[in-house]
Each structure stands twice: as C-alpha cells, then as structure tokens.
C-alpha cells in the first residue's frame, strides 16, 4: 500500500472515530438516552465513545510517525 493511500485511510478512520465520540456525546446530552433506556442507554452511549476513542487516538499517533518519516 502506498503512503498516500495509507494516509487517506488513517484520516478516514480518525474522522470516523471522532464522529463516534460526538455521536456518543449527542446521545447522552441531547437525546437523553440513559434516561429513556436506563442501563442499556448508558452502555450504548459509552460504547460509541469508547470505540471512537479506540479508532481516533492510535491513528493520530501512527499518522504523526508516518508523516515524520516522510519528511526525512
């Protein structure tokens, strides 16, 4: 896989992760899902945030390392 394709894929994963974090926040704050669904609402919201963090943070680190190597 070429570096340009790898960078685009990592950026897409990072944006998807940030979108999931925002979705989880929206479900908690504005839809009030935990109040409507109880524990299941808390779990759904927390899973959106957790998966978003898992997707976004490691890709940022790897993308930074990849771009630093590309500068050399």
C-alpha positions in Angstrom: 0.0 0.0 0.0 1.4 3.4 -0.9 1.9 6.1 1.7 -0.7 8.4 0.2 -3.3 5.6 0.3 -2.3 4.7 3.9 -2.6 8.3 5.0 -6.0 8.7 3.5 -7.2 5.5 5.1 -5.9 6.6 8.5 -7.5 10.0 8.1 -10.8 8.4 7.3 -10.6 6.1 10.4 -9.7 9.1 12.5 -12.7 11.1 11.3 -15.0 8.1 11.8 -13.7 7.8 15.4 -14.3 11.5 16.1 -17.8 11.2 14.7 -18.5 8.3 17.0 -17.3 10.3 20.0 -19.6 13.1 19.0 -22.5 10.7 18.5 -22.0 9.3 22.0 -21.9 12.8 23.5 -25.1 13.7 21.5 -26.9 10.6 22.7 -26.0 11.4 26.4 -26.6 15.1 26.3 -29.4 15.9 23.9 -31.3 12.7 23.3 -31.1 11.7 27.0 -30.8 8.1 26.0 -29.7 6.9 29.5 -32.9 8.4 31.0 -35.1 6.7 28.4 -33.4 3.3 28.1 -31.7 3.1 31.6 -28.6 0.9 31.7 -28.8 0.0 28.1 -28.7 3.6 27.1 -25.6 4.2 29.2 -24.0 1.2 27.6 -24.8 2.3 24.0 -23.6 5.8 24.6 -20.4 4.6 26.4 -19.7 2.1 23.6 -19.9 4.8 20.9 -17.5 7.0 22.9 -15.1 4.1 23.6 -15.0 2.8 20.0 -14.5 6.4 18.8 -11.5 6.8 21.2 -10.0 3.5 20.2 -10.3 4.4 16.5 -9.1 8.0 16.7 -6.1 8.0 19.2 -3.8 5.3 17.8 -4.4 6.5 14.2 -3.2 10.0 15.2 0.0 8.6 16.7 0.7 6.4 13.7 -0.1 9.1 11.3 2.3 11.5 13.1 5.0 8.9 12.9 4.4 8.2 9.3 4.5 11.9 8.4 7.7 12.4 10.3 9.3 9.6 8.4 8.1 11.0 5.2 9.9 14.4 5.9 13.3 12.7 6.2 
